Amino acid sequence: MPFAEIGDHATRIRLHYRTDGSRSRPCVVLSNSLGTDLGMWHAQVDRLAADFFVVRYDTRGHGQSDSARGPASIEDLGRDVIALLDFLDIRKASFCGISMGGLTGQWLGAHAAYRIDRLVLADTAAKIGAAAGWNARAAQVRASGMDAVADNAPARWFTPGFIDREPGKVARMVATLRAQDAEGYASCCDALAHADLRESAGQITAPTLLVAGEFDPVTTVADAEWLRERIPGARMSLVPASHISNVEAEAAFTRAVLDFLLA
Ligand SMILES: O=C(O)CCC(=O)CC(=O)O
């Protein structure tokens, strides 16, 4: 499993990543949501790799990537992507991020436009939730570990129908969440507490697709509409799913992303 060493001697972390497809193709980077890892893209990878060089990575504090010491910021997460592209010698890539990954994408689109080809912002918002909620969640996992957030994750992530129909997929996602490093997860809750990209949404110049789950109570269709109205020329696609829409509506999600990236 490859790792990219990024940062200087004071900030160095190892970022776990994986590539699929031929390097000769255009690159697309896939960025996971809070409490998941690069495995969340399982249903998309083979199809995307037929047309793209697919780079997936575990956001810092998640999966096999290191956590930096102390709270993270969305800028840190965005700079990690730039460092990963530098490490892989890729000048420009398309980027697709879910929820927290979508915030990373918004930061990249506004602050590193020269590295971004097309942008897919999925199941996300310019500001997700309220700082008090994220601070409470960070404190909870720091004090008690991951079980408290893992036990009720299915109801936050998926519709009741999907939870009934696909217990295996739901159980795998919950197991990944339960296994996360509590400090790494908490440091990304810290990033979410402070993340407010409402001011910079209008600075995004890359062609952008918003993907929203019709039944998502966390980052709603209205949140995606808000971004669509402010990002010049942005398009939007609704998929029949709750928050983790690439898992719940895998075919519709893959189709929407491919149609946009290949247009
Ligand atoms: O999914 C994310 O990246 C942020 C929103 C979230 O944490 C959903 C949840 O687990 O409650």
The ligand as a Tripos MOL2 file, in Angstrom:
@<TRIPOS>MOLECULE
LIG
   11    10     1     0     0
SMALL
NO_CHARGES

@<TRIPOS>ATOM
      1 O1        -19.8080   13.1650    6.3660 O.co2     1 LIG1
      2 C1        -19.0510   14.1260    6.5810 C.2       1 LIG1
      3 O2        -17.9400   14.2280    6.0370 O.co2     1 LIG1
      4 C2        -19.4740   15.2480    7.4790 C.3       1 LIG1
      5 C3        -20.8720   15.0900    7.9830 C.3       1 LIG1
      6 C4        -20.9390   13.9640    8.9360 C.2       1 LIG1
      7 O3        -20.1070   13.8390    9.7740 O.2       1 LIG1
      8 C5        -22.0010   12.9850    8.8680 C.3       1 LIG1
      9 C6        -22.0230   12.1880   10.1390 C.2       1 LIG1
     10 O4        -21.2730   11.2290   10.2660 O.co2     1 LIG1
     11 O5        -22.7830   12.5910   11.0150 O.co2     1 LIG1
@<TRIPOS>BOND
     1     1     2 2
     2     2     3 1
     3     2     4 1
     4     4     5 1
     5     5     6 1
     6     6     7 2
     7     6     8 1
     8     8     9 1
     9     9    10 2
    10     9    11 1
@<TRIPOS>SUBSTRUCTURE
     1 LIG1         1 GROUP 0 **** ****
